[in-house]
Amino acid sequence: MSVLNMSSSRVRPEAELERITQLAVTLSAQLTRVDFDGLDPVIAGVLTQVATATRVEICQLVEFSESGSVARVHLPTGIANTADGQHQIPAPDEGLLERLAGGEAVVLSRPDDLPPQMTALRQPLGGSVAGVPASVAGRVVCALVLASGGLTRRWPQPL
């Protein structure tokens, strides 16, 4: 009698969350030791690690000004501006940014889940989006935006 072991190439949600938890611990340690002047390259490196760990094509950190407008968009290492000054990946949609700046987490598993005012996201992303705002002293200061282009993806609540 023989026994077949058929392992799945699909990552179990528990394993994915454990990997992300370990990454959070590692990144937290890295970020607490950075001088303000050296923060930009560290953020780019962190975004690269987050994109890899979460298996997404787009990973951006959006900084908000005190008025709630976009002050800056950080991109992962290796995603540079092109010669004409344009980003190689699309800027976040205005409707998405408004919701994030208002402190609302945005989780969309399929392009069809996008509200009509966010139709601009359908073309460049074509897949799933998760946006998580971060607040300091009651004010939204930034948001992490993850997008999985062309794929339908469920975003687990702990993520």
C-alpha positions as a Python dict, from the first residue, in 0.01 Angstrom:
ca = {
    (1, 'M'): (0, 0, 0),
    (2, 'S'): (134, 341, -87),
    (3, 'V'): (35, 677, 50),
    (4, 'L'): (24, 983, -166),
    (5, 'N'): (108, 1317, -15),
    (6, 'M'): (-47, 1589, -225),
    (7, 'S'): (58, 1921, -83),
    (8, 'S'): (-120, 2227, -202),
    (9, 'S'): (75, 2517, -351),
    (10, 'R'): (-188, 2742, -201),
    (11, 'V'): (-81, 2921, 116),
    (12, 'R'): (-301, 2855, 417),
    (13, 'P'): (-444, 3173, 572),
    (14, 'E'): (-286, 3089, 909),
    (15, 'A'): (58, 3053, 751),
    (16, 'E'): (17, 3382, 563),
    (17, 'L'): (-86, 3565, 879),
    (18, 'E'): (204, 3414, 1075),
    (19, 'R'): (447, 3528, 803),
    (20, 'I'): (299, 3878, 808),
    (21, 'T'): (308, 3891, 1189),
    (22, 'Q'): (677, 3800, 1185),
    (23, 'L'): (738, 4064, 920),
    (24, 'A'): (561, 4326, 1134),
    (25, 'V'): (789, 4247, 1428),
    (26, 'T'): (1099, 4267, 1208),
    (27, 'L'): (994, 4591, 1041),
    (28, 'S'): (899, 4751, 1370),
    (29, 'A'): (1249, 4685, 1501),
    (30, 'Q'): (1401, 4831, 1182),
    (31, 'L'): (1187, 5145, 1184),
    (32, 'T'): (1251, 5232, 1549),
    (33, 'R'): (1625, 5262, 1480),
    (34, 'V'): (1606, 5497, 1178),
    (35, 'D'): (1703, 5862, 1185),
    (36, 'F'): (1445, 6093, 1028),
    (37, 'D'): (1690, 6189, 750),
    (38, 'G'): (1732, 5824, 648),
    (39, 'L'): (1363, 5734, 654),
    (40, 'D'): (1279, 5746, 280),
    (41, 'P'): (1499, 5453, 168),
    (42, 'V'): (1389, 5251, 470),
    (43, 'I'): (1021, 5308, 384),
    (44, 'A'): (1090, 5198, 26),
    (45, 'G'): (1258, 4882, 154),
    (46, 'V'): (974, 4814, 396),
    (47, 'L'): (717, 4848, 116),
    (48, 'T'): (916, 4600, -92),
    (49, 'Q'): (909, 4350, 195),
    (50, 'V'): (536, 4404, 255),
    (51, 'A'): (459, 4355, -115),
    (52, 'T'): (659, 4032, -119),
    (53, 'A'): (503, 3898, 202),
    (54, 'T'): (148, 3978, 92),
    (55, 'R'): (206, 3877, -271),
    (56, 'V'): (71, 4198, -422),
    (57, 'E'): (175, 4386, -733),
    (58, 'I'): (117, 4732, -588),
    (59, 'C'): (217, 4849, -241),
    (60, 'Q'): (214, 5219, -157),
    (61, 'L'): (231, 5429, 156),
    (62, 'V'): (28, 5747, 116),
    (63, 'E'): (108, 6035, 352),
    (64, 'F'): (-171, 6283, 426),
    (65, 'S'): (-129, 6650, 514),
    (66, 'E'): (-312, 6804, 810),
    (67, 'S'): (-589, 6909, 569),
    (68, 'G'): (-635, 6548, 453),
    (69, 'S'): (-486, 6594, 106),
    (70, 'V'): (-209, 6371, -24),
    (71, 'A'): (128, 6506, 83),
    (72, 'R'): (337, 6225, -65),
    (73, 'V'): (320, 5871, -204),
    (74, 'H'): (602, 5631, -113),
    (75, 'L'): (683, 5346, -351),
    (76, 'P'): (876, 5022, -300),
    (77, 'T'): (1246, 4993, -379),
    (78, 'G'): (1299, 4952, -753),
    (79, 'I'): (980, 5138, -847),
    (80, 'A'): (1126, 5468, -952),
    (81, 'N'): (993, 5760, -1143),
    (82, 'T'): (1038, 5736, -1517),
    (83, 'A'): (1238, 5992, -1712),
    (84, 'D'): (926, 6200, -1773),
    (85, 'G'): (853, 6216, -1398),
    (86, 'Q'): (561, 5974, -1400),
    (87, 'H'): (533, 5681, -1161),
    (88, 'Q'): (553, 5338, -1316),
    (89, 'I'): (253, 5230, -1110),
    (90, 'P'): (-77, 5415, -1094),
    (91, 'A'): (-144, 5676, -829),
    (92, 'P'): (-425, 5587, -590),
    (93, 'D'): (-776, 5679, -702),
    (94, 'E'): (-929, 5999, -556),
    (95, 'G'): (-1235, 5814, -421),
    (96, 'L'): (-1011, 5564, -245),
    (97, 'L'): (-795, 5843, -103),
    (98, 'E'): (-1097, 6031, 31),
    (99, 'R'): (-1217, 5723, 217),
    (100, 'L'): (-872, 5649, 356),
    (101, 'A'): (-813, 6013, 461),
    (102, 'G'): (-1146, 5993, 644),
    (103, 'G'): (-1015, 5700, 847),
    (104, 'E'): (-1208, 5428, 665),
    (105, 'A'): (-1040, 5098, 581),
    (106, 'V'): (-1117, 4997, 221),
    (107, 'V'): (-1126, 4629, 132),
    (108, 'L'): (-1238, 4525, -217),
    (109, 'S'): (-1200, 4165, -330),
    (110, 'R'): (-1305, 4208, -693),
    (111, 'P'): (-1313, 4495, -942),
    (112, 'D'): (-1693, 4463, -946),
    (113, 'D'): (-1693, 4560, -575),
    (114, 'L'): (-1566, 4906, -663),
    (115, 'P'): (-1822, 5181, -614),
    (116, 'P'): (-1908, 5379, -929),
    (117, 'Q'): (-1701, 5678, -814),
    (118, 'M'): (-1389, 5455, -811),
    (119, 'T'): (-1410, 5330, -1168),
    (120, 'A'): (-1067, 5480, -1238),
    (121, 'L'): (-919, 5198, -1028),
    (122, 'R'): (-1064, 4925, -1250),
    (123, 'Q'): (-836, 4992, -1544),
    (124, 'P'): (-493, 5029, -1379),
    (125, 'L'): (-545, 4774, -1102),
    (126, 'G'): (-804, 4538, -1240),
    (127, 'G'): (-812, 4333, -921),
    (128, 'S'): (-835, 4348, -545),
    (129, 'V'): (-753, 4647, -324),
    (130, 'A'): (-693, 4682, 49),
    (131, 'G'): (-628, 5023, 202),
    (132, 'V'): (-563, 5069, 573),
    (133, 'P'): (-535, 5416, 727),
    (134, 'A'): (-314, 5490, 1028),
    (135, 'S'): (-391, 5762, 1282),
    (136, 'V'): (-180, 5952, 1533),
    (137, 'A'): (-356, 6152, 1805),
    (138, 'G'): (-688, 6110, 1625),
    (139, 'R'): (-564, 6237, 1286),
    (140, 'V'): (-513, 6012, 983),
    (141, 'V'): (-148, 6058, 887),
    (142, 'C'): (-101, 5787, 627),
    (143, 'A'): (-248, 5476, 466),
    (144, 'L'): (-104, 5156, 329),
    (145, 'V'): (-253, 5062, -8),
    (146, 'L'): (-214, 4709, -142),
    (147, 'A'): (-346, 4597, -480),
    (148, 'S'): (-345, 4260, -644),
    (149, 'G'): (-383, 4336, -1014),
    (150, 'G'): (-598, 4108, -1219),
    (151, 'L'): (-679, 3873, -933),
    (152, 'T'): (-977, 3829, -709),
    (153, 'R'): (-845, 3811, -357),
    (154, 'R'): (-995, 3786, -13),
    (155, 'W'): (-825, 4001, 246),
    (156, 'P'): (-840, 3834, 589),
    (157, 'Q'): (-961, 4064, 868),
    (158, 'P'): (-637, 4032, 1073),
    (159, 'L'): (-434, 4150, 773),
}
